[in-house]
């Protein structure tokens, strides 16, 4: 595990603090492709004012294992609280934040077996 630093205006605070595995490093072209695929997706998980409960984290793990690429909507608090929630989801799951627009984050974690994104 290591820290990755990117300087994208919209997502710099979240990207710089997400822990990602060395295998999960993606090129900008791969991220662009994932953003395109994620554009049509609807949020699968919504994090509300209750925060990250154990049941929400379990459902998030199941959903991420099934979908690999998914949107997460965070409706709690201000920008800092939303960043913290997305950062915590990334750190706990090993997912990579591909994009964040407002209160919706696009997360990706490639499955080791039977990945839909084997070409990436």
VMD Tcl script that draws the C-alpha trace (Angstrom):
set ca {
  {0.00 0.00 0.00}
  {1.09 3.52 -0.70}
  {-0.25 7.04 -1.06}
  {-0.94 8.43 -4.50}
  {-0.86 12.14 -5.19}
  {-2.80 13.66 -8.06}
  {-3.59 17.27 -8.60}
  {-7.03 17.30 -10.18}
  {-8.90 20.41 -9.06}
  {-12.19 18.68 -8.26}
  {-10.91 15.58 -6.47}
  {-7.42 16.43 -5.20}
  {-8.25 16.18 -1.46}
  {-9.83 12.76 -1.83}
  {-7.36 11.28 -4.34}
  {-4.37 12.34 -2.27}
  {-5.63 10.55 0.83}
  {-7.03 7.32 -0.65}
  {-4.86 4.30 -0.05}
  {-4.61 2.15 -3.12}
  {-2.83 -1.05 -3.87}
  {0.09 -0.94 -6.30}
  {-1.84 -3.23 -8.64}
  {-4.73 -0.77 -8.77}
  {-2.74 2.04 -10.34}
  {-4.47 3.07 -13.52}
  {-3.33 5.24 -16.39}
  {-5.27 8.35 -17.29}
  {-6.62 6.58 -20.36}
  {-7.98 3.74 -18.20}
  {-9.54 6.23 -15.78}
  {-11.11 8.06 -18.72}
  {-12.63 4.79 -19.95}
  {-13.99 4.00 -16.47}
  {-15.48 7.50 -16.19}
  {-17.24 6.91 -19.51}
  {-18.60 3.55 -18.35}
  {-19.65 5.03 -15.01}
  {-21.51 7.96 -16.55}
  {-24.72 5.98 -17.07}
  {-24.63 4.29 -13.65}
  {-26.95 5.21 -10.80}
  {-25.65 5.31 -7.21}
  {-25.80 1.85 -5.65}
  {-25.08 2.91 -2.06}
  {-26.23 6.08 -0.31}
  {-24.40 7.24 2.81}
  {-26.78 9.37 4.86}
  {-26.53 11.28 8.09}
  {-26.03 8.00 9.99}
  {-22.58 7.72 8.49}
  {-20.71 4.49 7.81}
  {-22.46 1.83 9.87}
  {-21.38 -1.81 9.93}
  {-24.38 -2.88 7.86}
  {-23.66 -0.19 5.26}
  {-20.02 -1.29 5.02}
  {-21.05 -4.94 4.58}
  {-23.48 -4.01 1.81}
  {-20.84 -1.79 0.21}
  {-18.35 -4.70 0.16}
  {-20.93 -7.03 -1.42}
  {-21.93 -4.44 -4.01}
  {-18.35 -3.59 -4.90}
  {-17.45 -7.25 -5.27}
  {-20.41 -7.73 -7.59}
  {-20.25 -4.53 -9.67}
  {-16.52 -3.60 -9.48}
  {-17.38 -0.11 -10.78}
  {-20.10 1.71 -8.87}
  {-21.34 5.08 -7.78}
  {-21.74 6.03 -4.13}
  {-23.86 8.97 -3.05}
  {-22.92 10.76 0.17}
  {-25.62 13.11 1.43}
  {-24.23 13.77 4.90}
  {-22.72 17.07 5.93}
  {-20.50 19.50 4.12}
  {-17.68 18.88 1.65}
  {-15.14 17.84 4.30}
  {-17.49 15.25 5.78}
  {-18.30 13.87 2.32}
  {-14.57 13.67 1.52}
  {-13.96 11.84 4.80}
  {-16.74 9.33 4.08}
  {-15.44 8.60 0.58}
  {-11.88 8.38 1.88}
  {-12.97 5.89 4.57}
  {-14.77 3.74 1.99}
  {-11.64 3.73 -0.20}
  {-9.34 2.84 2.67}
  {-11.54 0.07 4.08}
  {-12.26 -1.58 0.74}
  {-9.10 -0.98 -1.25}
  {-11.16 0.76 -3.92}
  {-9.88 3.54 -6.13}
  {-11.77 6.79 -6.47}
  {-12.08 7.42 -10.20}
  {-14.16 10.59 -10.06}
  {-16.10 12.71 -7.63}
  {-18.74 15.18 -8.73}
  {-20.60 16.93 -5.94}
  {-21.88 14.32 -3.53}
  {-21.41 11.31 -5.86}
  {-18.18 9.32 -6.10}
  {-17.30 6.72 -8.72}
  {-15.33 3.89 -7.11}
  {-13.52 0.97 -8.74}
  {-11.98 -2.21 -7.42}
  {-11.04 -4.93 -9.88}
  {-11.90 -8.47 -8.82}
  {-9.03 -10.93 -8.76}
  {-11.12 -13.66 -10.40}
  {-13.72 -13.34 -13.15}
  {-13.33 -9.59 -13.55}
  {-15.60 -7.76 -15.96}
  {-12.65 -5.42 -16.51}
  {-10.00 -8.00 -17.37}
  {-8.84 -5.88 -20.30}
  {-7.86 -3.00 -17.97}
}
mol new
graphics top color blue
foreach p $ca { graphics top sphere $p radius 0.5 }
foreach p [lrange $ca 0 end-1] q [lrange $ca 1 end] { graphics top cylinder $p $q radius 0.2 }
display resetview
